[in-house]
Amino acid sequence: MKKSAAPDGESPSRLIDARIADLGDWRGRMLSHVRALIRQADPDVVEEWKWRGVPVWSHHGLICTGETYKGVVKLTFAKGASLEDPSGLFNASLEGNARRAIDLHEGDDIDEAAFKALIRAAVTLNGSSARKAK
């Protein structure tokens, strides 16, 4: 896994580790779990820290963000509207032209195989977009 520098020079991976630890509840466990799934799906993923504290995973472009709110962990896929989602993981931001999101609540389980397939599809889409831009 590659790492991108955070604005303050701190490693984005360490900042994400700190966010997970600071949450100290189900949201931290959920964010840690989906982070592990992202890394399994794409060992070359780049972890970033953007927009004043949002974990971001990229590969040839943004894959998804991992925002945490009081009642939800939101995984927003930048090009989600262009991805096939046969398992129906996307359950939020469904009306937009580009993004789609997965909202995870306390006690939710995620279909790990389907989620990893979605990550790999996003990487493939980003790669095809990067090749077209050249």
Secondary structure in CASP SS format (residue, H / E / C, confidence):
PFRMAT SS
TARGET T0000
AUTHOR 0000-0000-0000
METHOD secondary structure of the structure
MODEL  1
M C 1.00
K E 1.00
K E 1.00
S C 1.00
A C 1.00
A C 1.00
P C 1.00
D C 1.00
G C 1.00
E C 1.00
S C 1.00
P H 1.00
S H 1.00
R H 1.00
L H 1.00
I H 1.00
D H 1.00
A H 1.00
R H 1.00
I H 1.00
A H 1.00
D H 1.00
L H 1.00
G C 1.00
D C 1.00
W H 1.00
R H 1.00
G H 1.00
R H 1.00
M H 1.00
L H 1.00
S H 1.00
H H 1.00
V H 1.00
R H 1.00
A H 1.00
L H 1.00
I H 1.00
R H 1.00
Q H 1.00
A H 1.00
D C 1.00
P C 1.00
D C 1.00
V C 1.00
V E 1.00
E E 1.00
E E 1.00
W E 1.00
K E 1.00
W C 1.00
R C 1.00
G C 1.00
V E 1.00
P E 1.00
V E 1.00
W E 1.00
S E 1.00
H C 1.00
H C 1.00
G C 1.00
L E 1.00
I E 1.00
C E 1.00
T E 1.00
G E 1.00
E E 1.00
T E 1.00
Y C 1.00
K C 1.00
G C 1.00
V C 1.00
V E 1.00
K E 1.00
L E 1.00
T E 1.00
F E 1.00
A C 1.00
K C 1.00
G H 1.00
A H 1.00
S H 1.00
L C 1.00
E C 1.00
D C 1.00
P C 1.00
S C 1.00
G C 1.00
L C 1.00
F C 1.00
N C 1.00
A E 1.00
S C 1.00
L C 1.00
E C 1.00
G C 1.00
N C 1.00
A C 1.00
R C 1.00
R E 1.00
A E 1.00
I E 1.00
D E 1.00
L E 1.00
H C 1.00
E C 1.00
G C 1.00
D C 1.00
D C 1.00
I C 1.00
D C 1.00
E H 1.00
A H 1.00
A H 1.00
F H 1.00
K H 1.00
A H 1.00
L H 1.00
I H 1.00
R H 1.00
A H 1.00
A H 1.00
V H 1.00
T H 1.00
L H 1.00
N H 1.00
G H 1.00
S H 1.00
S H 1.00
A H 1.00
R H 1.00
K H 1.00
A H 1.00
K C 1.00
END
